[in-house]
Amino acid sequence: MHSENPIKNPPHSIRRTAVFLSALLLAVCAFLSRPLNLSEHLDDWPRWSSWTIESQQISPENVQAILEEYASSDSLVQSTTPPYTKPEPEQATASVVKPEEPLGSDRAYDRKVVDDYLHENLQLSGSDAAFVSLAGFFEQLNEPQRQPPIHVFHFGDSQIEGDRITGPLRNKWQSIWGGSGPGLISPLQPIPSLAMRHTWSDGWVRHAKYGRQDTAIVHDRFGIMAAFATHPNQSSLDSVLPHLTFEPHPKSYLRNRSFNQVSLLLGQVDSGGQLHYQLNSFAERIIELEADSFARRIDIPLPSLDSMEFESLRLSFSGEVPEVDGVGMWRDSGIVVHNIAMRGSSGTLFRSLNRTQLTQQFEGFRTGLIMLQYGGNAVPYLTDPASIKRFGGWFASQIRLFNQLLPGVPVVVMGPSDMAHKVSTRMETYAQLPAIRNALKQAALEHDALYWDIFEVMGGAGSMAAWVQSSPALASSDHIHFTTTGAREISELFRQSIQTEWAMWQIDQFENAKNLEEENSAHHEE
């Protein structure tokens, strides 16, 4: 039965119809104008499941061709024309004709020949200020003695574990600029390193700021390696002291076995503790540990190693066992390259470390270069462009921290490499990887750091599968990590990039000195 007073729908006004059509038109236009390359527009669309990247068919033969092309461009650093003569390894020097007046600290060196000598994939990207900082590193390298030693810190994720990338780089640089020893070693190595064979007694516990964190640790004093080791107080009934033992690794570079100084980085040190150290078969010696709540460094000169081979080092603790952040081994001159691998880390943890401790520990080193190789651990988990942008912002804040802690020290961001996962029946590059790469690169360039693009060095999207299929294999079957052979390739290519920059800096220095000499001659003639 119908109501006597039915409610009638009011007629649409012309104005409401026009507004509706305008809104519909705007929505259509917005859809049609959406960005086609989301790696360059991180905020435009909130979904990543529909991201696609250009599928490339790269074969192992293509990879070999790329590597051969890179090798053919490595000519500048091999020049035998003075003053660019590459010294013999036993010389361990890198002489250069210096200008009568040093280059201004605000002047970047001339890189106009970089395209002639270095493939574009191998070239560093960065601002003039970033290359000025790199020139400061080269200035240190060309000092006659390089004493105290110049320290390079290679921070990274599991891609650099085992010293696989850092080790070959360290060996090559020490053959040119002197120095020896493996650098800092974690007191409890989760993954064995080729740099040094390392064992420890029962009872030690490792605490890291990355990966699965121990909630029982309520402080933030994790040290320069973002991890430390502790041991329960020693009972008077125990006959064996807590100890760490180091021996040469049979597969390590010979330079890793040669050093004349051992340095311990310690966190919390309580009074009453003692450090016992025994080198080779010599008698044990004891050092009283002074109390410290933040950062104590113990340097042990071992001049006897200048005339004998290293066989073993045993570090034992009696009384209150301190927090051990790292054990370093190096020579008192030349260059030291530290491998600091952080499995599972995205590289955004440095600001969460105790600033006072970090500052004090870095003050103990003559730091010449910081290398940050991260990004791979973020790739599978960043699910939308907004999260990628946030990640880029977090990483940028880490670069700012290093700029504050180490003014003028160059920072090189490396990575991520190509990574693949199974899509249907084939292995394909993660669709979001280029966007993550772009976010890291943008963070580096905007904060006067340098960027070295491992993704492009490998050959870009689709290259990881070809690296896996190469013979010998350059990457492992997980399509994430390099094999030892592949890690050496990446290490060598990065060395080529840095040393080409060094050679160009030397050319610039020489030309500057030559111009000054000509100006002085003209002035005297007048």
C-alpha positions in Angstrom: 0.0 0.0 0.0 1.3 3.4 -1.0 1.9 6.1 1.4 -0.4 9.1 1.1 2.6 11.4 1.2 5.5 9.6 -0.6 9.0 11.1 -0.3 10.1 12.2 -3.7 13.8 12.4 -4.8 14.7 16.0 -5.4 15.8 16.8 -8.9 19.6 17.3 -9.5 20.6 20.9 -10.0 22.8 21.8 -13.0 25.5 23.0 -10.5 25.7 19.6 -8.8 25.9 17.8 -12.1 28.7 20.0 -13.3 30.7 19.4 -10.1 30.2 15.6 -10.4 31.4 15.6 -14.1 34.4 17.8 -13.2 35.5 15.5 -10.4 35.1 12.5 -12.7 37.2 14.3 -15.3 40.0 15.1 -12.8 40.1 11.4 -11.6 40.5 10.2 -15.2 43.2 12.8 -15.9 45.0 11.8 -12.7 44.9 8.1 -13.7 46.2 8.8 -17.2 49.0 11.1 -15.9 50.3 8.6 -13.3 54.1 8.1 -13.4 55.3 5.2 -15.5 58.6 4.8 -13.6 57.9 4.5 -9.9 61.6 4.3 -9.1 61.8 8.0 -9.8 58.6 9.0 -8.0 58.6 7.4 -4.6 55.4 9.0 -3.2 53.0 9.0 -6.1 51.3 5.6 -5.7 50.9 3.6 -2.5 51.0 0.1 -4.0 54.1 -1.8 -5.1 52.6 -5.1 -6.2 52.1 -3.8 -9.7 55.6 -2.4 -10.1 57.4 -3.7 -13.1 60.9 -3.2 -14.4 62.2 -3.8 -17.8 63.0 -7.5 -18.1 66.5 -8.1 -19.5 67.9 -11.3 -20.8 71.5 -11.2 -19.6 73.6 -14.2 -20.2 76.8 -15.3 -18.5 78.6 -14.4 -21.7 77.2 -10.9 -21.5 78.6 -10.7 -17.9 82.0 -11.8 -19.1 81.9 -9.2 -21.9 81.0 -6.5 -19.3 83.9 -7.5 -17.0 86.3 -7.6 -19.9 85.2 -4.1 -21.0 85.8 -2.8 -17.5 89.3 -4.3 -17.4 90.2 -2.7 -20.7 89.5 0.7 -19.2 91.9 0.2 -16.4 94.8 2.1 -18.1 95.3 5.3 -16.2 96.4 3.7 -13.0 98.7 1.4 -14.9 100.5 4.3 -16.5 104.3 4.2 -16.4 104.8 7.9 -17.2 106.3 9.9 -14.3 105.0 11.0 -11.8 102.3 8.3 -12.1 104.7 5.3 -11.8 103.1 2.6 -9.8 105.6 1.5 -7.2 106.6 -2.1 -6.7 104.9 -3.7 -3.7 108.1 -3.8 -1.6 108.5 -0.1 -2.0 105.1 0.6 -0.5 105.2 4.2 -1.6 103.1 6.4 -3.8 105.3 9.4 -4.8 103.8 12.4 -6.5 105.1 15.8 -7.6 103.5 18.2 -5.2 102.7 21.8 -6.1 104.7 24.5 -4.3 101.4 25.6 -2.7 98.8 23.0 -1.7 95.5 22.9 -3.4 92.8 24.9 -1.6 90.6 22.9 0.7 87.5 24.0 -1.2 88.8 23.0 -4.6 87.8 19.7 -6.3 90.4 18.2 -8.6 89.9 18.1 -12.4 88.0 15.0 -13.5 87.5 15.9 -17.1 89.3 12.7 -18.4 87.2 10.3 -16.3 85.2 9.2 -19.3 88.4 8.4 -21.2 89.7 6.0 -18.5 86.8 4.6 -16.6 83.6 3.0 -17.8 80.5 5.0 -16.8 79.2 2.1 -14.6 82.4 2.3 -12.5 82.4 6.0 -12.0 81.7 7.5 -8.6 78.8 10.0 -8.4 78.9 12.9 -6.0 79.0 16.7 -5.5 82.1 18.8 -5.7 82.3 18.9 -1.9 82.3 15.1 -1.9 85.3 14.9 -4.3 87.1 17.6 -2.3 86.8 15.2 0.7 88.1 12.4 -1.5 91.1 14.5 -2.5 91.9 14.9 1.2 92.1 11.1 1.5 94.4 11.0 -1.5 96.5 13.8 0.2 97.0 11.5 3.2 97.8 8.5 1.0 100.6 10.4 -0.7 102.4 11.3 2.5 105.9 9.7 2.5 105.4 7.7 5.8 101.7 7.5 6.4 102.3 7.4 10.1 100.2 7.1 12.1 98.4 4.7 9.8 95.4 5.8 7.8 92.3 3.8 8.8 89.5 2.9 6.3 86.3 1.5 7.7 84.2 -0.8 5.5 80.8 -1.2 7.1 78.3 -3.5 5.5 75.8 -6.3 5.7 76.3 -10.0 5.1 77.5 -9.3 1.6 80.9 -8.4 3.1 81.1 -11.2 5.7 84.2 -13.3 5.9 86.3 -10.5 4.6 85.4 -11.5 1.0 85.2 -8.1 -0.5 87.3 -6.1 2.0 90.2 -8.6 2.1 91.3 -8.3 -1.6 90.9 -4.5 -1.4 93.0 -4.3 1.7 95.7 -6.5 0.2 95.9 -4.4 -3.0 95.9 -1.0 -1.1 98.6 -2.2 1.4 100.8 -3.3 -1.5 100.7 0.3 -2.8 100.5 2.5 0.3 102.1 0.2 2.9 100.8 -1.2 6.1 99.6 -4.7 7.0 97.3 -6.6 9.4 93.6 -7.4 9.2 92.3 -4.4 11.2 89.5 -4.8 13.7 88.1 -8.3 14.5 84.9 -8.9 16.4 85.6 -10.7 19.7 83.1 -13.4 18.8 82.9 -13.9 15.0 79.5 -15.2 14.0 80.9 -16.1 10.5 84.5 -17.3 10.2 86.8 -14.7 8.5 89.5 -15.4 6.0 91.5 -12.6 7.6 92.4 -14.4 10.8 91.6 -17.8 12.5 89.8 -17.0 15.8 88.6 -19.1 18.7 87.3 -18.4 22.2 86.7 -20.2 25.5 83.3 -21.2 26.8 81.0 -18.7 28.5 81.4 -15.7 26.2 78.1 -14.0 25.0 77.8 -11.8 22.0 75.5 -8.8 22.0 74.7 -6.9 18.7 72.7 -3.8 17.9 71.5 -5.5 14.6 69.7 -8.7 13.9 68.1 -10.4 16.9 68.8 -8.1 19.8 69.2 -9.1 23.5 66.5 -7.3 25.5 68.6 -7.9 28.6 71.0 -5.2 27.4 69.5 -1.9 28.5 72.4 0.4 27.5 73.4 1.6 24.0 77.2 1.1 24.3 77.8 -1.3 21.4 80.9 0.4 20.1 82.3 1.1 16.7 81.5 -2.5 15.5 77.9 -2.3 16.8 78.5 -5.5 18.8 80.4 -6.5 21.9 81.1 -9.6 24.0 80.7 -10.2 27.7 81.7 -13.0 30.1 80.3 -13.8 33.6 82.6 -12.9 36.5 85.4 -15.4 36.9 85.0 -17.8 39.9 88.1 -18.3 42.0 87.6 -22.1 41.5 88.0 -21.9 37.7 91.4 -22.8 36.5 91.0 -21.5 32.9 90.6 -17.8 32.4 88.1 -16.5 29.8 90.2 -16.0 26.7 90.3 -15.1 23.0 92.8 -16.8 20.7 94.0 -15.7 17.2 96.1 -17.6 14.7 97.1 -17.0 11.1 94.5 -18.3 8.6 96.1 -20.7 6.1 94.1 -19.1 3.3 94.6 -15.5 4.2 96.8 -13.0 2.5 100.3 -12.9 3.9 99.9 -9.2 4.9 97.1 -10.2 7.3 99.7 -12.2 9.3 102.1 -9.2 9.6 101.5 -6.5 12.2 103.3 -4.9 15.2 100.5 -3.5 17.3 97.4 -5.0 18.9 94.6 -2.7 20.1 91.6 -3.6 22.2 88.4 -1.5 22.2 86.6 -1.9 25.5 83.2 -0.7 26.7 82.4 -1.0 30.4 85.5 -1.7 32.4 85.2 -2.3 36.1 88.0 -1.9 38.6 90.1 -5.0 39.5 90.3 -6.5 36.1 93.5 -7.6 34.4 94.4 -8.3 30.7 96.8 -11.2 30.1 98.4 -11.4 26.7 100.7 -14.0 25.3 102.4 -13.7 21.9 103.7 -16.9 20.2 105.5 -18.9 22.9 106.7 -15.9 24.9 105.9 -15.5 28.5 102.5 -14.1 29.4 102.3 -10.4 30.3 99.7 -8.6 32.4 98.1 -5.2 32.0 96.0 -3.7 34.8 92.7 -2.4 33.5 91.5 1.0 34.7 87.9 1.5 35.3 85.9 3.2 32.4 82.2 3.4 31.7 82.4 4.3 28.0 85.4 3.6 25.8 88.8 2.5 26.9 91.4 1.5 24.3 94.4 -0.6 25.2 97.3 -0.4 22.7 99.9 -3.2 22.9 103.1 -2.5 20.9 104.7 -5.8 19.6 108.0 -4.7 18.1 109.3 -8.3 18.2 106.9 -9.1 15.3 109.0 -6.9 13.1 111.7 -9.7 13.1 109.7 -12.9 13.5 106.5 -14.6 12.2 103.2 -14.3 13.9 102.1 -17.7 15.3 99.4 -17.0 17.9 98.0 -14.4 20.2 96.1 -15.3 23.4 94.1 -12.6 25.3 92.9 -13.7 28.7 91.0 -11.8 31.4 91.0 -12.2 35.2 88.9 -10.4 37.7 86.0 -8.4 36.3 85.8 -9.1 32.6 85.2 -6.0 30.6 82.8 -5.5 27.6 85.1 -6.3 24.6 84.1 -4.3 21.5 86.9 -5.3 19.1 90.4 -6.6 18.8 92.6 -4.8 16.2 95.8 -5.8 14.6 97.8 -3.6 12.3 101.2 -2.0 11.6 102.1 1.4 12.9 102.3 2.9 9.4 100.6 2.6 6.0 96.9 1.9 5.6 94.5 -0.2 7.6 91.2 -1.5 6.2 88.6 -2.8 8.6 85.9 -5.3 7.7 82.8 -4.7 9.8 80.0 -6.9 8.7 76.6 -6.7 10.2 74.4 -9.6 9.1 70.8 -8.5 8.7 71.5 -4.8 9.1 70.0 -2.1 6.8 72.7 0.4 7.7 70.4 2.6 9.7 71.6 1.7 13.2 74.5 4.1 13.7 72.5 6.9 15.3 71.2 4.4 17.9 74.7 3.8 19.2 76.0 5.7 22.2 77.3 9.0 20.7 79.9 9.6 23.5 81.4 6.2 23.1 81.4 6.3 19.3 83.1 9.7 19.3 85.8 8.6 21.7 86.5 5.4 19.8 86.8 7.2 16.4 89.1 9.8 18.0 91.6 7.0 18.5 91.9 6.5 14.7 93.3 8.6 11.9 90.3 7.9 9.7 90.7 8.5 6.0 87.6 6.9 4.4 84.2 5.5 5.4 82.5 2.9 3.1 78.9 2.0 3.7 77.7 -1.1 1.8 74.0 -1.6 2.6 70.6 -1.8 1.1 70.1 -5.5 0.4 68.4 -6.3 3.6 65.8 -3.6 2.9 64.8 -4.9 -0.5 62.4 -7.7 0.3 60.6 -5.8 3.1 59.9 -2.3 1.8 56.3 -2.7 0.6 55.5 0.7 -0.8 57.1 3.9 -2.1 56.4 5.8 1.2 58.4 3.2 3.1 61.3 3.5 0.6 61.4 7.2 1.0 61.4 6.9 4.8 64.3 4.4 4.5 66.2 6.9 2.3 65.7 9.6 5.0 66.9 7.3 7.7 70.0 6.4 5.7 70.6 10.1 5.0 70.7 10.7 8.8 73.5 8.1 9.1 75.6 10.0 6.6 75.0 13.2 8.5 76.2 11.5 11.6 79.5 10.5 10.0 79.9 14.0 8.6 79.5 15.3 12.2 81.8 12.7 13.8 84.5 12.9 11.1 84.4 16.3 9.4 86.1 16.3 6.0 86.4 12.4 5.8 84.8 11.1 2.6 81.9 8.7 2.8 81.3 6.2 -0.1 77.9 4.5 -0.2 78.0 1.2 -2.1 75.1 -0.9 -3.2 72.8 -2.6 -3.2 73.7 -5.3 -5.7 71.2 -6.8 -8.0 68.9 -9.4 -6.2 66.5 -11.8 -7.7 63.6 -13.9 -6.6 61.4 -16.5 -8.3 58.5 -15.2 -10.4 56.5 -17.9 -12.0 59.3 -20.1 -13.5 62.2 -17.6 -13.7 64.4 -15.6 -11.5 63.7 -11.8 -11.8 65.1 -8.7 -10.1 63.0 -7.4 -7.2 60.7 -4.8 -8.8 61.3 -2.3 -6.0 65.1 -2.6 -6.0 65.8 0.3 -8.4 63.7 2.6 -6.3 65.6 1.6 -3.2 68.9 2.1 -5.0 67.6 5.6 -6.1 66.7 6.5 -2.5 70.2 5.5 -1.2 71.9 7.4 -4.1 69.8 10.5 -3.5 70.7 10.4 0.2 74.4 10.2 -0.7 74.4 13.0 -3.2 72.3 15.3 -1.1 74.7 15.0 1.9 78.0 15.2 0.1 78.8 11.5 0.1 79.9 9.6 -3.0 77.9 6.8 -4.5 79.2 3.6 -6.2 76.5 1.7 -8.0 77.0 -2.1 -7.6 73.6 -2.7 -9.3 74.8 -1.0 -12.5 78.3 -2.4 -12.2 76.9 -5.9 -12.3 74.9 -5.1 -15.4 71.6 -3.8 -14.0 68.3 -5.6 -13.8 68.5 -9.3 -14.6 72.3 -9.5 -14.0 72.2 -11.5 -10.7 70.9 -14.7 -12.5 73.7 -14.4 -15.0 76.3 -14.0 -12.3 74.9 -17.2 -10.7 75.1 -19.1 -14.0 78.6 -17.9 -14.8 81.4 -20.4 -14.7 82.9 -20.2 -12.2 79.9 -18.9 -10.4 80.1 -15.3 -9.4 77.0 -15.4 -7.1 75.5 -18.1 -5.0 72.2 -19.9 -5.7 70.3 -17.7 -3.2 70.6 -15.0 -5.9 71.6 -12.5 -3.2 75.2 -13.1 -2.2 78.4 -13.1 -4.2 80.6 -16.2 -4.2 84.3 -15.7 -3.2 85.1 -15.3 -6.9 82.4 -12.7 -7.4 83.3 -10.8 -4.3 86.9 -10.5 -5.6 85.5 -9.1 -8.9 83.5 -6.5 -7.0 86.5 -5.7 -4.8 88.8 -5.3 -7.9 86.3 -3.1 -9.7 85.9 -0.8 -6.7 89.7 -0.6 -6.4 89.9 0.3 -10.1 87.4 3.2 -9.5 89.1 4.6 -6.5 92.6 4.4 -8.0 91.5 6.0 -11.2 90.3 8.9 -9.2 93.6 8.9 -7.3 95.5 9.0 -10.7 93.4 11.9 -11.9 94.0 13.7 -8.6 97.8 13.2 -9.2 97.5 14.5 -12.7 95.7 17.6 -11.4 98.4 18.0 -8.7 101.2 17.8 -11.3 99.5 20.2 -13.7 99.0 22.7 -10.9 102.6 22.4 -9.9 103.7 22.9 -13.5 101.5 26.0 -13.9 102.9 27.5 -10.7 106.4 26.8 -11.9 105.7 28.5 -15.2 104.2 31.5 -13.4 107.2 31.8 -11.1 109.6 31.6 -14.1 107.6 34.3 -15.9 107.7 36.5 -12.8 111.5 36.1 -12.4 112.1 37.0 -16.1 110.1 40.2 -15.6 
